[in-house]
Amino acid sequence: MRRLCSTRLTRVNARRQPCPDEGFTIIELLITLVLLGTVLSMAVPAISGWMDNLNLKSAARTLQSDVAFLRESAMSSGRTHTIAYDMGANTSTMKWDSDGAGTYANLPNYPASRSLAEFGNGVRIHSLSQSPIKIISSGAINPFGKVVLTNNRGSMAVIGIQITGRASVSYTMQ
């Protein structure tokens, strides 16, 4: 649209001269805002689902790294370590045989308990094959098994813990 600039009037009935466009009209701004709102209304559900799956992956990787840490710690200290999962409380608890006589205590300089609520309200322990899992001084795990995590979208992360002490994660995302 062309706008008219006011100029010095030399005559009473002089016409205004057009000036260059220097901004947006209200109509143009409203159309832009409507389009932006439409795009955002479509993007928010997709971003929300992406965040739910990201939280699930983060929780699974953290639990996997906890198993790896306990294995390394058991091998370096020569003491048995355990990790117990509680489906009801949605937590994992890590301990070690501090005196070699079966007295289990919290790990020094490492979180003794981890709540999956840290990773969002929807992440929870769905099932597990064994709890607690013992990691002996050679790094072997007995009994070995798997832990299944889920989120609100129905996505699943399976943490497989092998007898050798290795933990791997596989995902089924919704």
ABEGO torsion letter per residue (X at the ends): XBBBBBBBBABAABBBBBBBBAEBBAAAAAAAAAAAAAAAAAAAAAAAAAAAAAAAAAAAAAAAAAAAAAAAAAAAAGBBBBBBBBAAAGBBBBBBBAAGAGBBBBBBGBBABBBAAAAEAABBBABBABOBBBBBAAGBBOBBEBBBBBBAAGBBBBBBBBAAGBBBBBBBBX
